[in-house]
């Protein structure tokens, strides 16, 4: 196997159970990773699910047949075996296999790395123990944690996008967990995109616009969001516009219980950047985030963030400086924080300025340089990865 010193670039296989054109935080990070690695002179192969009506036009993206996950059709379940993926990996000859997700395709990449004695890197993007507890009940948390220990245990580095989650993984028995992936493109997401004509079209002329962006799913705190938005609308509805950008299993309920809000579904990246910039406050009640990429996008757009004091949100939101954090499930506290920030223009402006400054420090280019250093450490000095 060719090591880093034998050629100028690193050859990386990314094995993932979610990829473009699916819309979520993981696919956003993956697309950025791939672009950044290619720009830096490295070679990238992607193993990903096939999606309906998707033409294959990239020879370095290998698609496995997939079907919708029954309780969540937007998520695909792939069948990687017998599809020539091992042959494609053998021809590509990766220096590193990066299992990005813990599903069938990530597992296939993990198995290939183990079988061929290649360095393995994994990612922990999704807080599956908390997801399991919400969807299946408390009994599922222990088995899920055991599976994660098994899956990530052989990795020379397990990347996760917040220091809080890294500490949780280390407490789970994964000492080689490292922080990576908490970047935002501050050139795309910027307050400079704000436009009075678009705000007028949204009905926000002379009003304040409150925004939620993300999947509409149980684990994202939809009960808390609905209750808080209803309470704030009852208090200050005449002076506010509520916007929700996203879709998911809870979409129909959210739309029916928040009829006064503007509902957009998933938005193309540039349109979403416009909506952030045209807003005045971002609300994100999810208690299960490893990072909260949408919160970083909102901060880059100059918005204060009201979130939940849990997971990766603790890394991004500085209490009283860039926004507020409330206890998970505390809808009254969320509503109170929204009302307080909206009522104080001076504080709201200062928080937005501080949020933008914080986000600029999380620019993707810095994260991509760190990614290359972590890969180099895995190839050359595995013991140094934990300190990277």
WODAQUI-V854833 format. One record per residue. RES is the residue in one small letter. PHI is phi in radians with two decimals (* if undefined). OMEGA is omega in radians with two decimals (none if undefined). Layout:
# WODAQUI-V854833
res: <RES,RES>
phi: <PHI,PHI>
omega: <OMEGA,OMEGA>
This chain:
# WODAQUI-V854833
res: <x,x,x,x,x,x,x,x,x,x,x,x,x,x,x,x,x,x,x,x,x,x,x,x,x,x,x,x,x,x,x,x,x,x,x,x,x,x,x,x,x,x,x,x,x,x,x,x,x,x,x,x,x,x,x,x,x,x,x,x,x,x,x,x,x,x,x,x,x,x,x,x,x,x,x,x,x,x,x,x,x,x,x,x,x,x,x,x,x,x,x,x,x,x,x,x,x,x,x,x,x,x,x,x,x,x,x,x,x,x,x,x,x,x,x,x,x,x,x,x,x,x,x,x,x,x,x,x,x,x,x,x,x,x,x,x,x,x,x,x,x,x,x,x,x,x,x,x,x,x,x,x,x,x,x,x,x,x,x,x,x,x,x,x,x,x,x,x,x,x,x,x,x,x,x,x,x,x,x,x,x,x,x,x,x,x,x,x,x,x,x,x,x,x,x,x,x,x,x,x,x,x,x,x,x,x,x,x,x,x,x,x,x,x,x,x,x,x,x,x,x,x,x,x,x,x,x,x,x,x,x,x,x,x,x,x,x,x,x,x,x,x,x,x,x,x,x,x,x,x,x,x,x,x,x,x,x,x,x,x,x,x,x,x,x,x,x,x,x,x,x,x,x,x,x,x,x,x,x,x,x,x,x,x,x,x,x,x,x,x,x,x,x,x,x,x,x,x,x,x,x,x,x,x,x,x,x,x,x,x,x,x,x,x,x,x,x,x,x,x,x,x,x,x,x,x,x,x,x,x,x,x,x,x,x,x,x,x,x,x,x,x,x,x,x,x,x,x,x,x,x,x,x,x,x,x,x,x,x,x,x,x,x,x,x,x,x,x,x,x,x,x,x,x,x,x,x,x,x,x,x,x,x,x,x,x,x,x>
phi: <*,-1.40,-1.69,-0.96,-1.18,-1.45,-2.74,-1.27,-1.99,-1.67,-1.84,-2.14,-1.76,-1.78,-1.84,-2.46,-1.62,-2.57,-2.78,-0.96,-1.61,-1.10,-1.88,-2.93,-1.12,-1.14,-1.15,-1.09,-1.12,-1.09,-1.07,-1.20,-0.97,-1.08,-1.03,-1.15,-1.18,-1.10,-1.10,-1.61,1.56,-1.76,-1.84,-2.29,-1.95,-2.14,-1.81,-2.58,-1.24,-1.42,-2.17,-1.02,1.10,-1.86,-1.44,-1.58,-2.19,-2.27,-1.16,-1.70,-1.97,-1.87,-1.77,-1.83,-0.97,-2.53,-2.27,-1.14,-1.23,-0.89,-1.40,-2.61,-1.03,-1.18,-1.56,-1.80,-1.90,-1.77,-2.10,-1.44,-1.35,1.29,-1.91,1.38,-1.21,-1.11,-1.11,-1.12,-1.17,-1.10,-1.19,-1.26,0.98,-1.19,-1.38,-2.37,-1.88,-1.98,-1.47,-1.39,-2.29,-1.71,-1.56,-1.01,-1.26,-1.06,-1.13,-1.11,-1.09,-1.04,-1.12,-1.11,-1.07,-1.16,-1.22,-1.79,1.03,-1.74,-1.03,-1.98,-2.06,-2.20,-2.20,-2.13,-1.71,-2.08,-1.39,-1.08,-1.02,-1.22,-1.05,-1.08,-1.09,-1.30,-1.55,-1.99,1.93,-1.04,-1.08,-1.45,-1.17,-1.06,-1.03,-1.13,-1.09,-1.12,-1.09,-1.11,-1.06,-1.14,-1.14,-1.53,-0.93,-1.32,-1.20,-1.35,-2.72,-2.04,-1.48,-2.55,-1.53,-2.64,-1.14,-1.07,-1.22,-1.03,-1.11,-1.12,-1.16,-1.11,-1.18,-1.38,1.81,-2.10,-1.21,-1.67,-1.17,-2.30,-1.57,-2.81,1.90,-1.82,-1.80,-2.59,-1.52,-1.35,-1.46,-1.44,-1.68,-2.65,-1.13,-1.14,-1.43,-1.00,-2.48,-1.12,-1.19,-1.16,-1.09,-1.09,-1.13,-1.44,1.44,-1.77,-1.10,1.29,-2.20,-1.85,-1.89,-1.86,-2.17,-2.15,-2.28,2.65,-1.14,-1.71,-2.49,-0.93,-1.21,-1.58,1.41,-1.14,-1.03,-1.14,-1.10,-1.07,-1.10,-1.18,-1.11,-1.10,-1.16,-1.17,-1.11,-1.14,-1.46,-2.36,-0.99,-1.17,-1.82,-2.23,-2.15,-1.82,-2.19,-2.25,-2.01,2.74,-2.64,2.68,-1.07,-1.65,-1.03,-1.08,-1.14,-1.07,-1.14,-1.28,-1.56,-2.17,-1.19,-1.41,-1.53,-1.59,-1.94,-1.93,1.20,-1.27,-2.03,-1.06,-0.96,-1.17,-1.13,-1.12,-1.07,-1.10,-1.15,-0.97,-1.11,-1.44,-1.63,-2.08,-2.73,-1.93,-2.13,-2.54,-1.57,-1.18,-1.69,-2.08,-1.45,-1.49,-2.43,1.49,-1.02,-1.13,-1.15,-1.13,-1.10,-1.12,-1.12,-1.07,-1.48,1.49,-1.87,-1.12,-2.13,-1.85,-2.34,-1.94,-1.36,-2.81,1.01,-1.18,-1.07,-1.14,-1.31,-1.77,-1.76,-1.64,-0.94,1.37,-1.88,-1.89,2.80,-2.40,-2.07,-2.09,-1.16,-0.97,1.45,-1.52,-1.14,-1.11,-1.13,-1.11,-1.07,-1.10,-1.17,-1.07,-1.07,-1.11,-1.21,-1.16,-1.40,-2.09,-1.11,-1.11,-1.14,-1.07,-1.13,-1.10,-1.11,-1.08,-1.14,-1.17,-1.10,-1.07,-1.07,-1.10,-1.12,-1.02,-1.25,-1.93,-1.03,-1.07,-1.07,-1.16,-1.11,-1.20,-1.09,-1.12,-1.01,-1.08,-1.11,-1.16,-1.08,-1.08,-1.15,-1.06,-1.30,-1.93,-2.46,-0.95,-1.20,-1.50,-1.07,-1.07,-1.61,-1.21>
omega: <-3.10,3.12,-3.01,-3.09,-3.08,3.11,-2.97,-3.06,3.08,3.08,-3.02,2.95,3.07,3.13,-2.99,3.10,3.05,-3.12,3.09,0.25,3.10,-3.07,3.01,-3.09,-3.11,-3.14,3.08,3.13,-3.11,3.13,3.12,3.08,-3.08,3.13,-3.10,3.13,3.11,3.12,-3.12,3.01,3.13,-3.13,-3.05,2.99,-3.12,2.94,-2.99,3.09,2.92,3.11,-3.14,3.04,3.12,3.09,3.14,-3.08,-3.13,-3.05,3.14,3.01,-3.08,-3.02,3.05,3.11,-3.11,3.08,3.10,3.02,-2.99,-3.13,-3.04,-2.98,3.14,3.11,-3.11,3.01,-3.01,3.04,-3.02,-3.01,3.09,-3.10,3.12,-3.09,3.12,3.09,3.12,3.11,-3.13,3.13,3.14,3.12,-3.10,2.96,-3.11,2.95,-3.12,3.08,-2.96,-3.12,-3.04,3.14,-3.06,-3.12,3.04,3.10,3.09,3.10,3.11,-3.12,3.13,3.13,3.14,-3.08,-3.07,3.10,3.05,3.09,-3.11,2.96,3.08,3.08,3.02,-3.12,-2.94,-3.10,-3.04,3.10,3.11,3.07,-3.12,3.12,-3.11,-3.05,-3.01,-3.10,-3.06,-3.11,-3.04,-3.05,-3.12,3.10,3.13,3.10,3.12,3.10,-3.13,3.08,3.13,-3.05,-3.02,-3.05,-3.10,-3.04,3.05,3.01,3.01,-3.08,3.04,-2.88,3.05,3.10,3.12,-3.12,3.08,3.12,3.11,3.12,3.10,3.07,3.11,-3.14,3.11,-3.00,-3.11,3.04,3.14,3.12,3.02,3.00,-3.09,-3.09,3.11,3.13,-3.06,3.03,3.10,-3.11,-3.02,3.10,3.14,3.13,-3.06,-3.03,-3.11,3.14,3.09,3.11,3.09,3.13,3.11,-3.08,-3.05,3.10,-3.11,3.13,3.06,-3.07,-3.14,-2.96,2.89,3.04,3.10,3.07,3.09,-3.05,-3.06,-3.04,3.11,3.06,-3.08,3.09,-3.13,-3.14,-3.10,-3.11,-3.12,3.14,3.09,-3.12,-3.14,3.11,3.12,-3.11,-2.96,-2.99,-3.08,-3.09,-3.04,2.93,3.13,3.12,3.14,3.12,-3.13,-3.14,3.14,-3.04,-3.12,-3.01,-3.08,3.13,-3.12,-3.13,-3.12,-3.09,3.07,-3.09,-3.12,-3.09,2.99,-3.07,-3.01,-2.95,3.10,-3.11,3.00,-2.94,-3.10,3.10,3.11,3.11,3.07,-3.10,3.04,-3.05,-3.12,-3.09,-3.12,-3.10,3.12,-3.13,-3.06,-2.99,-3.09,3.09,-2.99,-3.07,2.93,3.09,-3.00,-3.08,-3.13,3.08,3.08,3.10,3.10,3.14,3.09,3.13,3.07,-3.11,2.88,-3.12,2.97,-3.07,-3.08,-3.10,-3.12,3.01,-3.05,3.10,3.11,3.11,-2.95,-3.05,3.10,-3.03,3.11,-3.12,3.12,-3.13,3.13,3.02,3.12,-3.10,3.09,3.11,-3.08,-3.11,3.11,3.11,3.11,3.12,3.14,3.13,3.11,-3.11,-3.10,-3.12,3.14,-3.07,-3.04,-3.06,-3.11,3.12,-3.14,3.13,-3.13,3.10,3.12,3.11,3.14,3.12,3.12,-3.13,3.11,-3.09,3.12,3.08,3.12,-3.11,-3.06,-3.08,3.08,3.12,-3.14,3.04,3.10,3.12,3.13,3.13,3.12,3.07,3.12,3.12,3.10,-3.12,-3.02,-3.05,-3.07,-3.08,-3.09,-3.00,-3.05,3.14,-3.05,none>
